[in-house]
């Protein structure tokens, strides 16, 4: 139970930190700074464990997935958070990820089809539509653009996740 609480706290605080960061600095600069810092730290910690030959051998795939996952996906998400509350962004990300993973996985042959899964996706899409309909109908184009950027970022992240399985 305590592990779940710690993970939930860290994950929740991440969205608040991103919201504060994109209000103080340009979103793409903030995203880049976050990933350069985190990547540098991980590189120091994992340097001896990294399969450098595998990275060199598959450098095109590694580069494509890295650009999709960190640059495009988080660029869209961080930009979208300028126009969206952090709680909404967290809900969009958390709820869209399994939907996007399933649909993309199905399209790329990495997921199996079942009526039960399709019904689950349909219910998820319906639930998201009901949840965010007021924001989309509010007439505030920036909020709708922010939601679209968050959904797009989550979808791109899911695409990169499915591609990285190979």
Long-range contacts (C-beta under 8 A, 24 or more apart in sequence): 11-90, 12-90, 15-81, 15-86, 15-87, 15-89, 15-90, 15-93, 16-86, 18-77, 18-78, 18-81, 18-86, 18-89, 19-81, 19-85, 19-86, 19-89, 21-78, 22-78, 22-79, 22-81, 22-82, 23-82, 27-75, 27-78, 27-79, 27-81, 27-82, 28-75, 28-78, 28-79, 30-78, 31-70, 31-74, 31-75, 31-77, 31-78, 35-70, 35-74, 61-163, 61-166, 64-163, 65-160, 65-163, 65-164, 68-156, 68-157, 68-159, 68-160, 68-163, 69-156, 69-157, 69-160, 69-161, 69-164, 72-153, 72-156, 73-153, 73-154, 73-156, 73-157, 73-160, 74-153, 74-157, 75-153, 76-149, 76-150, 76-152, 76-153, 76-156, 77-149, 77-150, 77-153, 77-154, 77-157, 79-146, 79-149, 80-145, 80-146, 80-147, 80-148, 80-149, 80-150, 80-152, 80-153, 81-146, 81-150, 82-146, 83-142, 83-143, 83-145, 83-146, 83-149, 84-143, 84-146, 84-147, 84-150, 88-132, 88-135, 88-147, 89-150, 91-131, 92-128, 92-132, 92-147, 92-150, 92-151, 92-154, 93-150, 93-153, 93-154, 95-124, 95-127, 95-128, 96-128, 96-150, 96-151, 96-154, 96-155, 96-158, 97-154, 97-157, 97-158, 98-124, 99-124, 99-125, 99-128, 100-154, 100-155, 100-157, 100-158, 100-159, 101-158, 101-161, 101-162, 104-155, 104-158, 104-159, 104-162, 105-162, 108-162, 108-163, 110-162, 110-165
